[in-house]
Amino acid sequence: MRNILPMIITKFSNPRIKVEFKKFSLLVGGFLLFYLLPFENSNVQQAILGGFTMLSSYAKEHVLFCLIPAFFVAGTITVFVKKSAILRVLGPQAKKIIAYPVAASAGGILAVCSCTILPLFGGIYKRGAGLGPAIAFLFTGPAINVAAIFLTGRVLGWELSIIRLVATISSAIVIGLIMQAIFAEKGEGGFTIVEDEPELSWAKILVFLGLQFVFLIAGGLKINVIIRTTIMVIAALGIILMALNFKPRYTARWIEETWEFTKKILPYLFFGVFIAGIISHSLPKTVVQTFLGGNRLFSNFFASIFGAFMYFATLTEVPIIQSLMELGMGKGPALALFMAGYTLSLPNMIVLTKLLGKKKAFTYFALVIVFSTFWGYLYGNLMK
């Protein structure tokens, strides 16, 4: 018996066994779900129908003219914007007045999504960026990408989207400065800059990116249909003509990066929308109103804690928060949930604890929760 346990542990440490065990767990979970869930119950049927109804609504209203164009914008940023030009200003010799704002906004500029923020943060931190700018980048990286900002504005209103952007960037800078002051790290040698391949002129990049933003913004405008369609068609033709005139490798990389964002995000978003529809039809309003209702300090603090431990795949928190707001969640807790939910999750916290050590990691977790609670409480009570 003594030899069995070490043998089992050794077997399950094998990467191939881990993958197969994950597949087995999913199969068992699926079997139990379909075996135990009372599909004949009218409440269950209504909840599932609600999930499909919300999914249908999102597909019609937000995917074609909001998400897809945003993915193309993200692909353009990834391919054509020179990363080294941005990263040079984050080194330990850079001035704070430059390094921190750039670090806090680099997530949007580099089109960083939540699935890549941790390894990018680890690389930046280990290569000498200093703890403060690296933390500022970590905080905003998943939260201010183009798709997230536009989807939030289209679904939940531009007031919340803009406030969320301002709160996230300002909090990232302050949290980075606090972490730098507490642990007094200055970095160890700056970045390793790898020169990018020859790029297009900045004028062409800005025009190409600008046409995509025109298409993206026009798709959400509540104006005359003919005018809106005309603007979008002209912008689309300009985008296509410019892409055809690029060198083939640039066009190919642009399409590849756009597809990477699409396939990594869209399936999880559809699943999240479906779950949000189920939640909105099955979760009692009294529960939401008790813990997340109004703009009380407790509601904002609870939303921050809930967001910190939950895992939201990129963009899935938008429909989930929409459902919770329809059930009675206040505006303040919605912002708090956005800020903490985008920045932290249980898997993220485990990885960050290994990267930073317990003292730094838990100090950072506490600061995220405090600032998320503060901004939620402030927003909820000032913008009634």
C-alpha positions as a Markdown table, in Angstrom:
| # | Residue | x | y | z |
|---|---|---|---|---|
| 1 | Met | 0.0 | 0.0 | 0.0 |
| 2 | Arg | 2.9 | 2.4 | 0.8 |
| 3 | Asn | 4.1 | 2.1 | -2.8 |
| 4 | Ile | 0.8 | 2.6 | -4.5 |
| 5 | Leu | 0.3 | 6.3 | -3.5 |
| 6 | Pro | 3.7 | 7.5 | -4.8 |
| 7 | Met | 3.1 | 5.5 | -8.0 |
| 8 | Ile | -0.3 | 7.2 | -8.5 |
| 9 | Ile | 1.2 | 10.6 | -7.9 |
| 10 | Thr | 4.0 | 9.9 | -10.3 |
| 11 | Lys | 1.5 | 8.8 | -13.0 |
| 12 | Phe | -0.7 | 11.8 | -12.6 |
| 13 | Ser | 2.4 | 14.2 | -12.9 |
| 14 | Asn | 2.8 | 12.9 | -16.4 |
| 15 | Pro | 1.6 | 15.7 | -18.8 |
| 16 | Arg | -0.1 | 13.2 | -21.1 |
| 17 | Ile | -1.9 | 11.5 | -18.2 |
| 18 | Lys | -3.0 | 15.0 | -17.0 |
| 19 | Val | -4.6 | 15.8 | -20.4 |
| 20 | Glu | -6.4 | 12.4 | -20.5 |
| 21 | Phe | -7.6 | 12.8 | -16.9 |
| 22 | Lys | -9.0 | 16.2 | -17.8 |
| 23 | Lys | -10.9 | 14.7 | -20.7 |
| 24 | Phe | -12.2 | 12.0 | -18.5 |
| 25 | Ser | -13.3 | 14.5 | -15.9 |
| 26 | Leu | -15.2 | 16.5 | -18.6 |
| 27 | Leu | -16.9 | 13.3 | -19.8 |
| 28 | Val | -17.9 | 12.3 | -16.2 |
| 29 | Gly | -19.1 | 15.9 | -15.5 |
| 30 | Gly | -21.2 | 15.9 | -18.7 |
| 31 | Phe | -22.7 | 12.5 | -17.9 |
| 32 | Leu | -23.7 | 13.6 | -14.4 |
| 33 | Leu | -25.1 | 16.9 | -15.7 |
| 34 | Phe | -27.4 | 15.1 | -18.2 |
| 35 | Tyr | -28.2 | 12.3 | -15.8 |
| 36 | Leu | -29.1 | 14.3 | -12.8 |
| 37 | Leu | -30.6 | 17.5 | -14.2 |
| 38 | Pro | -34.4 | 17.4 | -14.3 |
| 39 | Phe | -35.0 | 18.6 | -17.8 |
| 40 | Glu | -38.7 | 17.8 | -17.5 |
| 41 | Asn | -39.0 | 20.6 | -14.8 |
| 42 | Ser | -40.5 | 23.7 | -16.3 |
| 43 | Asn | -38.1 | 26.0 | -14.4 |
| 44 | Val | -35.1 | 24.2 | -15.9 |
| 45 | Gln | -36.6 | 24.4 | -19.3 |
| 46 | Gln | -37.2 | 28.1 | -19.0 |
| 47 | Ala | -33.7 | 28.7 | -17.8 |
| 48 | Ile | -32.1 | 26.8 | -20.7 |
| 49 | Leu | -34.4 | 28.6 | -23.1 |
| 50 | Gly | -33.3 | 31.9 | -21.5 |
| 51 | Gly | -29.7 | 30.9 | -22.2 |
| 52 | Phe | -30.4 | 30.3 | -25.9 |
| 53 | Thr | -32.5 | 33.5 | -26.2 |
| 54 | Met | -29.7 | 35.7 | -24.8 |
| 55 | Leu | -27.2 | 33.9 | -27.1 |
| 56 | Ser | -29.4 | 34.6 | -30.1 |
| 57 | Ser | -29.8 | 38.3 | -29.0 |
| 58 | Tyr | -26.0 | 38.7 | -28.6 |
| 59 | Ala | -25.3 | 37.1 | -32.0 |
| 60 | Lys | -27.6 | 39.5 | -33.7 |
| 61 | Glu | -26.7 | 42.7 | -31.9 |
| 62 | His | -23.1 | 42.5 | -30.9 |
| 63 | Val | -21.0 | 40.0 | -32.8 |
| 64 | Leu | -21.1 | 41.0 | -36.5 |
| 65 | Phe | -20.6 | 44.8 | -36.2 |
| 66 | Cys | -18.9 | 45.0 | -32.8 |
| 67 | Leu | -16.7 | 42.0 | -31.9 |
| 68 | Ile | -15.5 | 40.9 | -35.3 |
| 69 | Pro | -14.3 | 44.4 | -36.3 |
| 70 | Ala | -12.7 | 44.7 | -32.8 |
| 71 | Phe | -10.8 | 41.5 | -33.5 |
| 72 | Phe | -9.5 | 42.9 | -36.7 |
| 73 | Val | -8.4 | 46.1 | -34.8 |
| 74 | Ala | -6.6 | 43.9 | -32.3 |
| 75 | Gly | -4.9 | 42.0 | -35.1 |
| 76 | Thr | -3.8 | 45.2 | -36.7 |
| 77 | Ile | -2.3 | 46.5 | -33.4 |
| 78 | Thr | -0.5 | 43.2 | -32.8 |
| 79 | Val | 1.1 | 43.0 | -36.3 |
| 80 | Phe | 1.8 | 46.7 | -37.2 |
| 81 | Val | 2.5 | 48.5 | -33.9 |
| 82 | Lys | 6.1 | 48.1 | -33.0 |
| 83 | Lys | 6.2 | 46.6 | -29.5 |
| 84 | Ser | 9.9 | 47.5 | -28.9 |
| 85 | Ala | 9.1 | 51.2 | -29.2 |
| 86 | Ile | 6.6 | 50.9 | -26.4 |
| 87 | Leu | 8.6 | 48.6 | -24.2 |
| 88 | Arg | 11.8 | 50.7 | -24.2 |
| 89 | Val | 10.1 | 53.3 | -22.1 |
| 90 | Leu | 9.2 | 50.8 | -19.3 |
| 91 | Gly | 12.8 | 50.0 | -18.4 |
| 92 | Pro | 14.2 | 50.9 | -14.9 |
| 93 | Gln | 16.0 | 54.0 | -16.2 |
| 94 | Ala | 12.8 | 55.5 | -17.6 |
| 95 | Lys | 11.1 | 58.4 | -15.8 |
| 96 | Lys | 8.1 | 57.5 | -13.6 |
| 97 | Ile | 6.0 | 60.1 | -15.3 |
| 98 | Ile | 6.5 | 58.2 | -18.6 |
| 99 | Ala | 6.9 | 54.6 | -17.5 |
| 100 | Tyr | 3.8 | 54.3 | -15.4 |
| 101 | Pro | 1.2 | 55.8 | -17.8 |
| 102 | Val | 2.7 | 53.8 | -20.7 |
| 103 | Ala | 2.7 | 50.6 | -18.6 |
| 104 | Ala | -0.9 | 51.2 | -17.5 |
| 105 | Ser | -2.0 | 51.7 | -21.1 |
| 106 | Ala | 0.2 | 49.2 | -22.9 |
| 107 | Gly | -2.4 | 46.4 | -22.5 |
| 108 | Gly | -4.7 | 48.3 | -24.9 |
| 109 | Ile | -1.9 | 49.3 | -27.2 |
| 110 | Leu | -0.5 | 45.8 | -27.4 |
| 111 | Ala | -4.0 | 44.2 | -27.6 |
| 112 | Val | -3.1 | 41.9 | -24.6 |
| 113 | Cys | -5.8 | 39.5 | -23.7 |
| 114 | Ser | -6.3 | 37.7 | -20.3 |
| 115 | Cys | -4.9 | 34.4 | -21.5 |
| 116 | Thr | -1.5 | 36.0 | -22.3 |
| 117 | Ile | -1.1 | 38.6 | -19.5 |
| 118 | Leu | 0.6 | 36.4 | -17.0 |
| 119 | Pro | 3.5 | 35.1 | -19.1 |
| 120 | Leu | 3.9 | 38.7 | -20.5 |
| 121 | Phe | 4.0 | 40.1 | -17.0 |
| 122 | Gly | 6.5 | 37.4 | -15.9 |
| 123 | Gly | 8.8 | 38.2 | -18.9 |
| 124 | Ile | 8.6 | 42.0 | -18.3 |
| 125 | Tyr | 9.2 | 41.7 | -14.6 |
| 126 | Lys | 12.1 | 39.2 | -14.8 |
| 127 | Arg | 13.8 | 41.3 | -17.5 |
| 128 | Gly | 14.1 | 44.3 | -15.3 |
| 129 | Ala | 11.0 | 46.5 | -15.8 |
| 130 | Gly | 10.8 | 47.1 | -12.1 |
| 131 | Leu | 7.9 | 45.9 | -9.9 |
| 132 | Gly | 5.9 | 49.1 | -10.2 |
| 133 | Pro | 5.6 | 49.4 | -14.0 |
| 134 | Ala | 5.2 | 45.6 | -14.3 |
| 135 | Ile | 2.3 | 45.7 | -11.8 |
| 136 | Ala | 0.7 | 48.6 | -13.7 |
| 137 | Phe | 0.9 | 46.6 | -16.9 |
| 138 | Leu | -0.5 | 43.4 | -15.1 |
| 139 | Phe | -3.5 | 45.3 | -13.7 |
| 140 | Thr | -4.7 | 46.9 | -17.0 |
| 141 | Gly | -3.5 | 44.3 | -19.5 |
| 142 | Pro | -6.7 | 42.2 | -19.7 |
| 143 | Ala | -9.0 | 45.1 | -18.9 |
| 144 | Ile | -8.5 | 47.7 | -21.6 |
| 145 | Asn | -8.3 | 45.8 | -24.8 |
| 146 | Val | -10.3 | 47.2 | -27.7 |
| 147 | Ala | -12.9 | 44.5 | -27.8 |
| 148 | Ala | -13.7 | 44.8 | -24.1 |
| 149 | Ile | -14.1 | 48.5 | -24.1 |
| 150 | Phe | -16.4 | 48.6 | -27.1 |
| 151 | Leu | -18.5 | 45.6 | -26.0 |
| 152 | Thr | -19.0 | 47.2 | -22.6 |
| 153 | Gly | -20.0 | 50.5 | -24.2 |
| 154 | Arg | -22.4 | 48.8 | -26.6 |
| 155 | Val | -24.1 | 46.5 | -24.0 |
| 156 | Leu | -23.9 | 48.4 | -20.7 |
| 157 | Gly | -23.5 | 52.0 | -21.8 |
| 158 | Trp | -20.6 | 54.2 | -22.6 |
| 159 | Glu | -20.7 | 55.9 | -19.2 |
| 160 | Leu | -19.7 | 52.7 | -17.4 |
| 161 | Ser | -17.2 | 51.8 | -20.1 |
| 162 | Ile | -15.4 | 55.2 | -19.9 |
| 163 | Ile | -15.5 | 55.2 | -16.1 |
| 164 | Arg | -14.1 | 51.7 | -16.0 |
| 165 | Leu | -11.3 | 52.7 | -18.4 |
| 166 | Val | -10.4 | 55.8 | -16.3 |
| 167 | Ala | -10.6 | 53.9 | -13.0 |
| 168 | Thr | -8.5 | 51.0 | -14.2 |
| 169 | Ile | -5.7 | 53.1 | -15.6 |
| 170 | Ser | -5.5 | 55.4 | -12.6 |
| 171 | Ser | -5.7 | 52.6 | -10.2 |
| 172 | Ala | -3.0 | 50.7 | -12.0 |
| 173 | Ile | -0.6 | 53.6 | -11.7 |
| 174 | Val | -1.3 | 54.2 | -8.0 |
| 175 | Ile | -1.1 | 50.4 | -7.2 |
| 176 | Gly | 2.2 | 50.2 | -9.1 |
| 177 | Leu | 3.6 | 53.1 | -7.2 |
| 178 | Ile | 2.5 | 51.7 | -3.9 |
| 179 | Met | 4.0 | 48.3 | -4.6 |
| 180 | Gln | 7.3 | 49.9 | -5.7 |
| 181 | Ala | 7.4 | 52.0 | -2.6 |
| 182 | Ile | 6.7 | 49.1 | -0.2 |
| 183 | Phe | 9.1 | 46.6 | -1.8 |
| 184 | Ala | 11.6 | 49.2 | -3.2 |
| 185 | Glu | 12.5 | 47.3 | -6.4 |
| 186 | Lys | 14.2 | 49.1 | -9.2 |
| 187 | Gly | 14.6 | 46.4 | -11.8 |
| 188 | Glu | 17.7 | 44.5 | -12.9 |
| 189 | Gly | 18.9 | 45.6 | -16.3 |
| 190 | Gly | 16.0 | 46.6 | -18.6 |
| 191 | Phe | 14.4 | 44.8 | -21.4 |
| 192 | Thr | 15.8 | 42.6 | -24.1 |
| 193 | Ile | 14.7 | 44.4 | -27.2 |
| 194 | Val | 14.4 | 42.3 | -30.4 |
| 195 | Glu | 14.1 | 44.4 | -33.5 |
| 196 | Asp | 10.9 | 44.0 | -35.4 |
| 197 | Glu | 11.0 | 43.2 | -39.1 |
| 198 | Pro | 10.7 | 46.2 | -41.4 |
| 199 | Glu | 7.4 | 47.9 | -40.8 |
| 200 | Leu | 5.0 | 50.2 | -42.8 |
| 201 | Ser | 5.1 | 53.9 | -42.4 |
| 202 | Trp | 3.3 | 55.3 | -39.4 |
| 203 | Ala | 1.0 | 57.3 | -41.7 |
| 204 | Lys | -0.2 | 54.1 | -43.4 |
| 205 | Ile | -0.7 | 52.3 | -40.1 |
| 206 | Leu | -2.7 | 55.1 | -38.7 |
| 207 | Val | -4.9 | 55.4 | -41.8 |
| 208 | Phe | -5.5 | 51.6 | -41.8 |
| 209 | Leu | -6.2 | 51.5 | -38.1 |
| 210 | Gly | -8.4 | 54.6 | -38.4 |
| 211 | Leu | -10.6 | 53.1 | -41.1 |
| 212 | Gln | -11.2 | 50.1 | -38.9 |
| 213 | Phe | -12.2 | 52.3 | -36.0 |
| 214 | Val | -14.6 | 54.2 | -38.3 |
| 215 | Phe | -16.2 | 50.9 | -39.3 |
| 216 | Leu | -16.4 | 49.8 | -35.6 |
| 217 | Ile | -17.8 | 53.0 | -34.3 |
| 218 | Ala | -20.3 | 53.5 | -37.2 |
| 219 | Gly | -21.7 | 50.0 | -36.6 |
| 220 | Gly | -22.9 | 51.1 | -33.2 |
| 221 | Leu | -24.3 | 54.6 | -34.1 |
| 222 | Lys | -28.0 | 55.2 | -33.8 |
| 223 | Ile | -28.3 | 57.2 | -37.0 |
| 224 | Asn | -30.1 | 56.9 | -40.4 |
| 225 | Val | -29.5 | 53.4 | -41.7 |
| 226 | Ile | -28.5 | 54.6 | -45.2 |
| 227 | Ile | -25.9 | 57.0 | -43.8 |
| 228 | Arg | -24.5 | 54.4 | -41.4 |
| 229 | Thr | -24.4 | 51.7 | -44.1 |
| 230 | Thr | -22.6 | 54.1 | -46.5 |
| 231 | Ile | -20.0 | 55.0 | -44.0 |
| 232 | Met | -19.4 | 51.3 | -43.2 |
| 233 | Val | -19.1 | 50.3 | -46.8 |
| 234 | Ile | -16.6 | 53.1 | -47.7 |
| 235 | Ala | -14.5 | 52.2 | -44.6 |
| 236 | Ala | -14.6 | 48.5 | -45.5 |
| 237 | Leu | -13.6 | 49.2 | -49.1 |
| 238 | Gly | -10.7 | 51.3 | -47.9 |
| 239 | Ile | -9.6 | 48.6 | -45.5 |
| 240 | Ile | -9.7 | 45.9 | -48.2 |
| 241 | Leu | -7.8 | 48.0 | -50.7 |
| 242 | Met | -5.1 | 48.9 | -48.2 |
| 243 | Ala | -4.7 | 45.3 | -47.1 |
| 244 | Leu | -4.4 | 44.1 | -50.8 |
| 245 | Asn | -1.6 | 46.7 | -51.3 |
| 246 | Phe | 0.4 | 45.5 | -48.3 |
| 247 | Lys | 3.2 | 42.9 | -48.8 |
| 248 | Pro | 1.6 | 39.5 | -48.7 |
| 249 | Arg | 3.3 | 38.5 | -45.4 |
| 250 | Tyr | 1.8 | 41.5 | -43.6 |
| 251 | Thr | -1.7 | 40.8 | -44.9 |
| 252 | Ala | -1.3 | 37.1 | -44.0 |
| 253 | Arg | -0.1 | 37.9 | -40.4 |
| 254 | Trp | -2.9 | 40.4 | -40.0 |
| 255 | Ile | -5.5 | 37.7 | -40.9 |
| 256 | Glu | -3.7 | 35.1 | -38.7 |
| 257 | Glu | -3.6 | 37.3 | -35.7 |
| 258 | Thr | -7.3 | 38.3 | -36.1 |
| 259 | Trp | -8.2 | 34.6 | -36.3 |
| 260 | Glu | -6.1 | 33.9 | -33.2 |
| 261 | Phe | -8.1 | 36.5 | -31.2 |
| 262 | Thr | -11.4 | 35.2 | -32.7 |
| 263 | Lys | -10.9 | 31.5 | -31.9 |
| 264 | Lys | -9.5 | 32.1 | -28.5 |
| 265 | Ile | -12.3 | 34.5 | -27.4 |
| 266 | Leu | -15.5 | 33.9 | -29.3 |
| 267 | Pro | -16.3 | 30.3 | -28.1 |
| 268 | Tyr | -15.8 | 31.3 | -24.5 |
| 269 | Leu | -17.9 | 34.4 | -25.0 |
| 270 | Phe | -20.8 | 32.3 | -26.5 |
| 271 | Phe | -20.6 | 29.9 | -23.5 |
| 272 | Gly | -20.5 | 32.8 | -21.1 |
| 273 | Val | -23.6 | 34.5 | -22.7 |
| 274 | Phe | -25.5 | 31.2 | -22.6 |
| 275 | Ile | -24.6 | 30.8 | -18.8 |
| 276 | Ala | -25.6 | 34.4 | -18.3 |
| 277 | Gly | -29.0 | 33.8 | -19.8 |
| 278 | Ile | -29.5 | 30.8 | -17.5 |
| 279 | Ile | -28.5 | 32.9 | -14.5 |
| 280 | Ser | -30.9 | 35.7 | -15.4 |
| 281 | His | -33.8 | 33.2 | -15.5 |
| 282 | Ser | -32.9 | 31.1 | -12.5 |
| 283 | Leu | -31.2 | 33.3 | -9.9 |
| 284 | Pro | -33.6 | 34.8 | -7.4 |
| 285 | Lys | -33.7 | 38.6 | -7.5 |
| 286 | Thr | -33.6 | 38.7 | -3.7 |
| 287 | Val | -30.2 | 37.0 | -3.6 |
| 288 | Val | -28.7 | 39.5 | -6.0 |
| 289 | Gln | -30.3 | 42.5 | -4.3 |
| 290 | Thr | -29.1 | 41.3 | -0.8 |
| 291 | Phe | -25.5 | 40.9 | -1.7 |
| 292 | Leu | -25.0 | 43.2 | -4.8 |
| 293 | Gly | -28.0 | 45.5 | -4.7 |
| 294 | Gly | -27.7 | 49.3 | -4.3 |
| 295 | Asn | -24.3 | 51.0 | -3.9 |
| 296 | Arg | -23.5 | 50.1 | -0.3 |
| 297 | Leu | -19.9 | 49.6 | 0.8 |
| 298 | Phe | -20.7 | 45.9 | 1.6 |
| 299 | Ser | -22.1 | 45.3 | -1.9 |
| 300 | Asn | -19.0 | 46.8 | -3.6 |
| 301 | Phe | -16.7 | 44.8 | -1.3 |
| 302 | Phe | -18.6 | 41.6 | -1.9 |
| 303 | Ala | -18.5 | 42.3 | -5.7 |
| 304 | Ser | -14.7 | 42.8 | -5.5 |
| 305 | Ile | -14.1 | 39.6 | -3.6 |
| 306 | Phe | -16.5 | 37.6 | -5.9 |
| 307 | Gly | -14.7 | 39.0 | -9.0 |
| 308 | Ala | -11.2 | 38.3 | -7.6 |
| 309 | Phe | -11.9 | 34.6 | -7.1 |
| 310 | Met | -14.1 | 34.0 | -10.2 |
| 311 | Tyr | -12.6 | 33.2 | -13.6 |
| 312 | Phe | -14.1 | 35.1 | -16.5 |
| 313 | Ala | -12.8 | 34.3 | -19.9 |
| 314 | Thr | -12.2 | 37.5 | -21.9 |
| 315 | Leu | -15.5 | 39.4 | -22.5 |
| 316 | Thr | -17.7 | 36.8 | -20.8 |
| 317 | Glu | -18.1 | 39.0 | -17.8 |
| 318 | Val | -20.0 | 41.6 | -19.9 |
| 319 | Pro | -23.1 | 39.4 | -20.4 |
| 320 | Ile | -22.8 | 38.0 | -16.9 |
| 321 | Ile | -22.8 | 41.5 | -15.4 |
| 322 | Gln | -25.6 | 42.6 | -17.7 |
| 323 | Ser | -27.7 | 39.7 | -16.3 |
| 324 | Leu | -26.8 | 40.6 | -12.7 |
| 325 | Met | -27.7 | 44.2 | -13.3 |
| 326 | Glu | -31.1 | 43.2 | -14.7 |
| 327 | Leu | -31.6 | 41.3 | -11.5 |
| 328 | Gly | -30.9 | 44.3 | -9.3 |
| 329 | Met | -27.1 | 44.7 | -9.0 |
| 330 | Gly | -26.1 | 48.3 | -8.5 |
| 331 | Lys | -23.9 | 50.3 | -10.8 |
| 332 | Gly | -21.1 | 50.6 | -8.2 |
| 333 | Pro | -20.8 | 46.8 | -7.6 |
| 334 | Ala | -20.9 | 46.3 | -11.4 |
| 335 | Leu | -17.7 | 48.5 | -11.8 |
| 336 | Ala | -16.1 | 46.8 | -8.8 |
| 337 | Leu | -16.8 | 43.4 | -10.3 |
| 338 | Phe | -15.4 | 44.5 | -13.7 |
| 339 | Met | -12.2 | 45.8 | -12.1 |
| 340 | Ala | -11.4 | 42.9 | -9.8 |
| 341 | Gly | -12.8 | 40.3 | -12.2 |
| 342 | Tyr | -10.7 | 41.3 | -15.1 |
| 343 | Thr | -7.5 | 41.6 | -13.1 |
| 344 | Leu | -7.7 | 38.6 | -10.8 |
| 345 | Ser | -8.9 | 35.0 | -10.7 |
| 346 | Leu | -8.1 | 32.0 | -8.6 |
| 347 | Pro | -5.8 | 30.5 | -11.3 |
| 348 | Asn | -4.1 | 33.9 | -11.7 |
| 349 | Met | -3.6 | 34.3 | -8.0 |
| 350 | Ile | -1.9 | 30.9 | -7.8 |
| 351 | Val | 0.5 | 31.8 | -10.6 |
| 352 | Leu | 1.2 | 35.3 | -9.2 |
| 353 | Thr | 2.0 | 33.9 | -5.8 |
| 354 | Lys | 4.7 | 31.7 | -7.4 |
| 355 | Leu | 6.1 | 34.5 | -9.5 |
| 356 | Leu | 6.1 | 37.2 | -6.8 |
| 357 | Gly | 6.2 | 35.3 | -3.5 |
| 358 | Lys | 3.5 | 35.5 | -0.9 |
| 359 | Lys | 4.2 | 39.0 | 0.5 |
| 360 | Lys | 4.2 | 40.8 | -2.8 |
| 361 | Ala | 1.3 | 38.7 | -4.2 |
| 362 | Phe | -1.1 | 39.1 | -1.3 |
| 363 | Thr | -0.3 | 42.8 | -1.0 |
| 364 | Tyr | -1.2 | 43.2 | -4.7 |
| 365 | Phe | -4.4 | 41.1 | -4.2 |
| 366 | Ala | -5.5 | 43.3 | -1.3 |
| 367 | Leu | -4.8 | 46.5 | -3.2 |
| 368 | Val | -6.8 | 45.3 | -6.2 |
| 369 | Ile | -9.8 | 44.6 | -3.9 |
| 370 | Val | -9.5 | 47.9 | -2.0 |
| 371 | Phe | -9.3 | 50.0 | -5.2 |
| 372 | Ser | -12.1 | 48.1 | -6.9 |
| 373 | Thr | -14.3 | 48.6 | -3.8 |
| 374 | Phe | -13.3 | 52.3 | -3.6 |
| 375 | Trp | -14.1 | 53.0 | -7.3 |
| 376 | Gly | -17.3 | 51.0 | -7.2 |
| 377 | Tyr | -18.5 | 52.8 | -4.1 |
| 378 | Leu | -17.5 | 56.2 | -5.5 |
| 379 | Tyr | -19.1 | 55.7 | -8.9 |
| 380 | Gly | -22.3 | 54.2 | -7.5 |
| 381 | Asn | -22.9 | 57.1 | -5.1 |
| 382 | Leu | -21.8 | 60.0 | -7.3 |
| 383 | Met | -23.3 | 58.9 | -10.6 |
| 384 | Lys | -26.8 | 58.0 | -9.5 |
